[in-house]
């Protein structure tokens, strides 16, 4: 496991800890955590040297596609796509 992979694993553990500590937020917790992570990551990247805006924008776009596949699967003609509006 590379050092970068270890960092990502540690971030996963931190997210798990936050989810346990803020479980009282109930159904709003997943969206609250997601929003906060993205917001803080954007600030971190723009305040740090070495992260170029266009690279960040491209990566965020790729992650939207990744999230879409995780939510709906690989087949864009699958029935679950017909029920979803974005």
Sine and cosine of phi, psi and omega as CSV:
sin_phi,cos_phi,sin_psi,cos_psi,sin_omega,cos_omega
0.00,0.00,0.78,-0.63,0.00,-1.00
-0.97,0.25,0.24,-0.97,0.03,-1.00
-0.88,0.48,-0.64,0.77,0.04,-1.00
-0.89,0.46,-0.65,0.76,0.04,-1.00
-0.91,0.41,-0.61,0.79,0.05,-1.00
-0.91,0.43,-0.64,0.76,0.04,-1.00
-0.87,0.49,-0.71,0.70,0.01,-1.00
-0.89,0.45,-0.62,0.78,0.06,-1.00
-0.90,0.44,-0.66,0.75,0.04,-1.00
-0.90,0.43,-0.62,0.78,0.06,-1.00
-0.89,0.45,-0.61,0.79,0.07,-1.00
-0.87,0.49,-0.65,0.76,0.04,-1.00
-0.91,0.42,-0.62,0.78,0.04,-1.00
-0.90,0.44,-0.67,0.75,0.05,-1.00
-0.88,0.47,-0.71,0.71,0.02,-1.00
-0.85,0.53,-0.67,0.74,0.02,-1.00
-0.90,0.43,-0.70,0.72,0.01,-1.00
-0.89,0.46,-0.64,0.77,0.02,-1.00
-0.88,0.47,-0.64,0.77,0.04,-1.00
-0.92,0.38,-0.69,0.72,-0.07,-1.00
-0.94,0.35,-0.45,0.89,-0.04,-1.00
-0.91,-0.41,0.43,0.90,-0.02,-1.00
-0.85,0.53,-0.42,0.91,-0.01,-1.00
-0.90,0.43,-0.21,0.98,0.05,-1.00
-0.96,0.27,-0.20,0.98,0.10,-0.99
0.87,0.49,-0.73,-0.68,-0.10,-0.99
-0.90,0.43,-0.40,0.91,-0.01,-1.00
-0.99,0.16,-0.18,0.98,-0.07,-1.00
-0.85,0.53,-0.77,0.64,-0.04,-1.00
-0.85,0.53,-0.69,0.73,-0.01,-1.00
-0.94,0.33,-0.62,0.79,0.02,-1.00
-0.89,0.46,-0.72,0.70,0.01,-1.00
-0.90,0.43,-0.72,0.69,-0.01,-1.00
-0.87,0.50,-0.75,0.66,0.00,-1.00
-0.86,0.50,-0.71,0.70,-0.02,-1.00
-0.90,0.43,-0.68,0.74,0.00,-1.00
-0.90,0.44,-0.71,0.70,0.00,-1.00
-0.89,0.45,-0.72,0.70,-0.02,-1.00
-0.86,0.50,-0.76,0.65,-0.01,-1.00
-0.91,0.42,-0.62,0.79,0.01,-1.00
-0.90,0.43,-0.65,0.76,0.03,-1.00
-0.90,0.45,-0.72,0.70,0.04,-1.00
-0.88,0.48,-0.73,0.68,0.00,-1.00
-0.84,0.54,-0.73,0.69,-0.06,-1.00
-0.91,0.42,-0.63,0.77,-0.04,-1.00
-0.98,0.20,-0.37,0.93,0.02,-1.00
-1.00,0.00,-0.12,0.99,-0.04,-1.00
-0.97,-0.23,0.59,-0.81,0.14,-0.99
-0.94,0.33,0.57,-0.82,0.12,-0.99
0.99,-0.12,-0.04,1.00,0.08,-1.00
-0.93,-0.37,0.92,-0.40,-0.05,-1.00
-1.00,0.00,0.66,-0.75,-0.08,-1.00
-0.81,0.58,-0.73,0.69,-0.06,-1.00
-0.91,0.42,-0.56,0.83,0.07,-1.00
-0.91,0.42,-0.66,0.75,0.04,-1.00
-0.89,0.46,-0.73,0.69,-0.02,-1.00
-0.88,0.47,-0.67,0.74,0.03,-1.00
-0.89,0.45,-0.71,0.71,-0.01,-1.00
-0.89,0.45,-0.68,0.73,0.03,-1.00
-0.87,0.49,-0.65,0.76,0.07,-1.00
-0.88,0.48,-0.67,0.74,0.05,-1.00
-0.89,0.45,-0.62,0.79,-0.01,-1.00
-0.93,0.37,-0.51,0.86,0.10,-0.99
-0.89,0.45,-0.69,0.72,0.06,-1.00
-0.89,0.45,-0.64,0.77,0.04,-1.00
-0.89,0.46,-0.72,0.70,0.02,-1.00
-0.89,0.46,-0.63,0.77,0.00,-1.00
-0.89,0.46,-0.68,0.74,0.04,-1.00
-0.91,0.42,-0.66,0.75,0.03,-1.00
-0.88,0.47,-0.61,0.79,-0.05,-1.00
-0.98,0.22,-0.63,0.78,-0.18,-0.98
-0.86,-0.52,-0.11,0.99,-0.02,-1.00
1.00,0.02,0.00,-1.00,-0.10,-1.00
-0.99,0.16,-0.39,0.92,-0.15,-0.99
-1.00,-0.04,0.96,-0.29,-0.03,-1.00
-0.92,0.38,-0.25,0.97,0.04,-1.00
-0.99,-0.11,0.13,0.99,0.01,-1.00
-0.90,0.44,0.50,-0.86,-0.03,-1.00
-0.82,0.57,-0.58,0.82,-0.04,-1.00
-0.90,0.43,-0.38,0.92,0.05,-1.00
-0.96,0.29,-0.52,0.86,-0.02,-1.00
-0.94,0.33,-0.38,0.93,-0.03,-1.00
-1.00,-0.04,-0.14,0.99,-0.10,-1.00
-0.97,-0.26,0.71,-0.71,0.13,-0.99
-0.88,-0.47,0.71,-0.71,0.00,-1.00
-0.92,-0.39,0.00,0.00,0.00,0.00
